[in-house]
Amino acid sequence: MRELELAWSRGCARAAQRLRDLHEHLAIWREYKANREGMLRLLDETEQELERVVPRKNQADVQADLRAKQDTRTELKRATDDILSKMKELVDTLNSVAGKEQQAALESEV
């Protein structure tokens, strides 16, 4: 009877630990998805901004538009570098529990 109680206790402890691990991985997965969606939104907004046509009445307007687009590009690069770095860390963490197909999909996204 004592052995059965010990086995039951160990089983419950393992199940509780597995549940905590799953909750942790779920939080990491949600953070990854949020970063991915943020990156895609940022890329879409930047693409729209870069495609926006500005009436070119004079050279000063053209230069100002060019400077604004260069600033946008610089901000986008900084933001995407930060997000990509964080996403790579999250992918490394998720790869420890993901299956082969999921690992390949995660790697291809980043």
C-alpha positions in Angstrom: 0.0 0.0 0.0 2.8 2.4 0.9 4.5 1.8 -2.5 1.2 2.6 -4.2 0.9 5.8 -2.3 4.5 6.8 -3.2 4.0 6.0 -6.9 0.8 8.0 -6.8 2.6 11.0 -5.2 5.4 10.8 -7.7 2.9 10.6 -10.6 1.0 13.6 -9.3 4.2 15.6 -8.8 5.3 14.8 -12.4 1.9 15.7 -13.7 1.9 19.0 -11.8 5.4 19.8 -13.1 4.3 19.0 -16.7 1.3 21.3 -16.3 3.6 24.1 -15.1 5.9 23.5 -18.1 3.0 23.6 -20.5 1.8 26.9 -19.1 5.3 28.3 -19.4 5.6 27.2 -23.0 2.1 28.5 -23.8 3.2 31.9 -22.5 6.3 31.8 -24.6 4.3 30.8 -27.7 1.9 33.6 -27.1 4.7 36.1 -26.9 6.2 34.7 -30.1 2.9 35.1 -31.9 2.5 38.6 -30.6 6.0 39.6 -31.8 5.3 38.0 -35.1 2.1 39.9 -35.6 3.7 43.1 -34.5 6.5 42.6 -37.0 4.1 42.0 -39.8 2.0 45.0 -38.9 5.1 47.2 -38.8 6.2 45.9 -42.2 2.8 46.6 -43.7 2.7 50.1 -42.3 6.2 50.9 -43.5 5.4 49.5 -47.0 2.3 51.7 -47.2 4.3 54.7 -46.1 7.1 54.0 -48.7 4.6 53.6 -51.5 2.8 56.8 -50.7 3.3 59.3 -53.5 4.0 62.8 -52.5 3.4 65.6 -55.0 6.8 66.8 -56.0 6.3 70.5 -56.5 9.9 71.5 -55.7 13.2 70.1 -54.8 12.8 70.9 -51.1 9.6 68.8 -50.9 11.4 65.9 -52.7 14.4 66.1 -50.3 12.1 66.3 -47.2 10.2 63.3 -48.5 13.4 61.4 -49.1 14.7 62.2 -45.6 11.4 61.1 -44.1 11.6 57.8 -45.9 15.2 57.3 -44.9 14.2 57.9 -41.3 11.4 55.5 -41.6 13.7 52.8 -43.0 16.2 53.4 -40.2 13.4 53.1 -37.6 12.1 50.0 -39.3 15.5 48.3 -39.3 16.1 49.1 -35.6 12.6 47.8 -34.6 12.8 44.7 -36.8 16.3 43.8 -35.5 15.1 44.0 -31.9 12.0 42.0 -32.6 13.9 39.4 -34.7 16.5 38.9 -31.9 13.7 38.3 -29.4 11.9 36.0 -31.7 15.0 33.9 -32.3 15.4 33.5 -28.5 11.7 32.4 -28.3 12.2 30.0 -31.2 15.2 28.4 -29.4 13.1 28.0 -26.3 10.1 26.6 -28.2 12.3 24.2 -30.2 13.1 22.3 -27.0 9.5 21.1 -26.8 8.4 21.3 -30.4 8.2 18.4 -32.8 10.3 18.2 -36.0 7.6 19.7 -38.2 7.0 22.6 -35.8 10.7 23.2 -35.5 11.1 23.5 -39.2 8.1 25.8 -39.5 9.4 28.1 -36.7 12.9 28.2 -38.2 11.5 29.1 -41.6 9.4 32.0 -40.2 12.4 33.6 -38.5 
